[in-house]
């Protein structure tokens, strides 16, 4: 991962309104955003997600900006 490519933070839904950070993954240059986020989930959990699992992916810079507000 190049320093300028960015990092994704992956969250997993663990309750009705609760999310848990499960890890971070480097953004893969050349992938469109949607495919890049899907790949980040697979990179973090090490497998394909099951159909009953819910994940969210944010760029680390966006998550940190949201914490500042």
TIDRENFI-746374 format. One record per residue (C-alpha): x, y, z; residue in three letters; residue number from 0. Coordinates in steps of 0.2 Angstrom, whole numbers, plus 5000, padded with zeros to 4 digits. Layout:
<<X,Y,Z>,"ALA",NUM> ...
//
This chain:
<<5000,5000,5000>,"UNK",0> <<5007,5017,4995>,"UNK",1> <<5006,5030,5009>,"UNK",2> <<4994,5041,4998>,"UNK",3> <<4982,5027,4994>,"UNK",4> <<4973,5028,5010>,"UNK",5> <<4965,5017,5023>,"UNK",6> <<4948,5010,5026>,"UNK",7> <<4940,5007,5043>,"UNK",8> <<4928,4992,5043>,"UNK",9> <<4914,4991,5055>,"UNK",10> <<4902,4976,5058>,"UNK",11> <<4885,4978,5064>,"UNK",12> <<4883,4968,5081>,"UNK",13> <<4866,4974,5087>,"UNK",14> <<4851,4984,5082>,"UNK",15> <<4860,5001,5083>,"UNK",16> <<4878,4995,5087>,"UNK",17> <<4893,4994,5077>,"UNK",18> <<4910,4987,5081>,"UNK",19> <<4927,4991,5072>,"UNK",20> <<4934,4975,5066>,"UNK",21> <<4950,4982,5058>,"UNK",22> <<4958,4993,5045>,"UNK",23> <<4963,4989,5027>,"UNK",24> <<4973,4998,5014>,"UNK",25> <<4964,5005,4999>,"UNK",26> <<4969,4996,4983>,"UNK",27> <<4973,5008,4969>,"UNK",28> <<4964,5005,4953>,"UNK",29> <<4948,4998,4961>,"UNK",30> <<4932,5008,4960>,"UNK",31> <<4925,5014,4977>,"UNK",32> <<4912,5001,4979>,"UNK",33> <<4923,4986,4974>,"UNK",34> <<4937,4993,4985>,"UNK",35> <<4926,4994,5000>,"UNK",36> <<4920,4976,4997>,"UNK",37> <<4938,4970,4995>,"UNK",38> <<4942,4979,5012>,"UNK",39> <<4929,4969,5021>,"UNK",40> <<4936,4953,5014>,"UNK",41> <<4954,4958,5018>,"UNK",42> <<4949,4962,5036>,"UNK",43> <<4938,4947,5040>,"UNK",44> <<4949,4935,5029>,"UNK",45> <<4934,4927,5020>,"UNK",46> <<4918,4931,5010>,"UNK",47> <<4905,4939,5022>,"UNK",48> <<4890,4928,5026>,"UNK",49> <<4873,4934,5019>,"UNK",50> <<4867,4938,5037>,"UNK",51> <<4882,4949,5041>,"UNK",52> <<4881,4968,5039>,"UNK",53> <<4897,4978,5037>,"UNK",54> <<4901,4997,5034>,"UNK",55> <<4917,5004,5027>,"UNK",56> <<4923,5022,5029>,"UNK",57> <<4939,5030,5024>,"UNK",58> <<4949,5033,5039>,"UNK",59> <<4951,5051,5036>,"UNK",60> <<4931,5053,5035>,"UNK",61> <<4929,5043,5051>,"UNK",62> <<4942,5054,5060>,"UNK",63> <<4933,5070,5053>,"UNK",64> <<4917,5064,5060>,"UNK",65> <<4924,5062,5077>,"UNK",66> <<4930,5080,5077>,"UNK",67> <<4913,5087,5075>,"UNK",68> 
//
